[in-house]
Amino acid sequence: MSLNLELKTITDQIENVEGDIVELGVYTGNNSIQFLWLCQEKKYFGFDTFKGYTEEDIESSPNKEGLIDNQGRWNHDKEETIGRVQAFKEKFSLGEFEIIEGDLKETLPNSIRDKKITKVSLLYVDCNAYLPSIKAMESIYPILSEGGVICIDEHKDGGESKALNEIADKYE
């Protein structure tokens, strides 16, 4: 297994911070596996539609042309992703994980309301769209542990950057 040094740098920051890891945008599970490997004492929750973006997500994003151009790219079989992550988890006896399918604007707040997620040490945002990013950050911020990290994985400024800047301004 090759180690993603960027993720290692991030996970080193939360090593002693209470809470789970929440990732928005699982796709094939590459980061999921890295998080399980690097944070074996934490539970991992991954959220994805496995079908791309909703029209609402596209229309609300400053980078909507890029989302439209990549619309079909993000379709992926959830069971294939879960099987891949599960096989890795079992091979190396790693921690717990759960991958939740659906619109994270609904599934993430429901997971918090239902007490499935109560503390977060890392929110890793890799969904590219503004509306899911801001809704997730708003949902997570009240349960983000002291010392917790919100991290975005964005290749160029767009929805995630806009959401993070708004959260930073709101809670500074």
N, C-alpha and C positions, 0 to 999 in steps of 0.2 A: 504494500500500500504506500503510495506517495503521500506525503504530508503537505497539506495546504498551509504554508507559513503565515498567510494573512489570517486565516481562521485560528491558527495556533496563537498568534499575537492577541487576538480578540478574546479567546477563551482563557488565556493566562490572566487577563484582567478580571475575570469573574470567578476564578478558581475558588475563592473564599467568600463569595457572595451567595447568600441564600436564594434559592429559587430555581425554577425550571428554565429550559431553553425553549423559546417559541420561534419558529421559522415560518415566514409567509412566502409561499412559492417553493414547493418541494421539487417539482418536476420529476427527475429520475432518481432522486435521493442521494446524489453525490455529497451535498453538504450534510444531509442527515447522517450519513455514515461517518463523516469527519467529526461532527458534533458528538456522536455516540463514542467515538474513539477517544476524543480529546477531553470529554467531560463525563467520565464513566459513573460519577456519583450523582449526576443530575438526570432528571427525566426530560425527554425531548418530545415536543409537540410540533407537528408540521401541518400546515394548512394549505390546501390547494383546491382549485376547481377541477383540475385535470382536463379542462375544456377551454382554457383561454379566458378572455375578458368578457364581462357583460357590456352591453351597449352603454350603460350608465358609467361604467369605469372608463371606457374609451372617451366618452364625451366630456368627462370632468377633468381629464388629464391634460396638462400643458404639452405633453409629448404624444398626443393622440395619433399623429401620423406614424410614428414608430410602433405604437401598439397595433394599429391597423396592419401595417406591413408584416408584423410578426404574429398575427392572430392565429393562424393554424399551427404555428411552430410549437406552441405550449400544450397541445393536446397530447396526453400520455396516459397509458393504462395504469390506473391506481394500483391494481393488484400486482402488476409487474414491479412497480416501485416498492410496495410493501414487502413482496417476496424477496427482493434484492436486499433491502435493509434488514429484514428478519434473518436471512441467511448469514449476513455479516455479523449481526448481533450474536447469533448462536455460535458461530465459529470462534468468536473471541470472548464469549461470555460477558457481553456488555450490558449496560443498563436498559431501562425501560424506554419505550417509545410508543407514540401513537400518531398516526397520520389521519387527518380529518378532511374528508372531501366536502366541498360545497363552497358557497360564497362566504368568504371569511368575514364579510361585513355582518353576517348573521351567526356563523358557526363559532367565531372567536368570542363575541360577547356571551353567547349561550354557554360556552365552556367555562367562562368565568362565573357567570350567574349560577351555574350548576355545581360550582366549587371543584371542577375538574382541574382548573388552574387557579392557584391561590397566591403564588409568589413567583415573580419572574426575575431572573438574573440577566438574561439576554433576550432581547427582541431583535431578530435578524430579519430584515425586510428585503425580500428579493422578488417583489411582485410587479414592480415597474410602474404601476398605475397609482394616481393620486388618491382617489376615494378609498380604496381598500387600505392604503397606507395610513391615511389620517384617521380613519375609523379604528384601525388596529392600535395605533399609537395612543389614541384617546382612551381606548378600552384598557390597555396595558398600563398606562402611566400610574394610575392609582395603586396598582399592585407591583410596580417595579421596585425591587429591593433597593435600599441604600447601597450605592456603589454599582447598581445595575447599569447595563449598557443597551442603548438603542443603536443599531448599526444598519446602514443601508448598503445594498449591493447594486449600485446603479452605474451603468457605463457612461452615461452622459446625463446632464441635468434634466430633470423631468418631474414626474409625479412624486417619487420618493423624496427627492430633495426638497420640493415644495412643502410636503407634509412635515418633514423633519424640521425645517426652518420655522414653520408655524408652531409646532410643539415647543421648540426651544424658546421662541418669543413668548408664548403663553405661560410657560412654567419657569422662566428665568428668575 
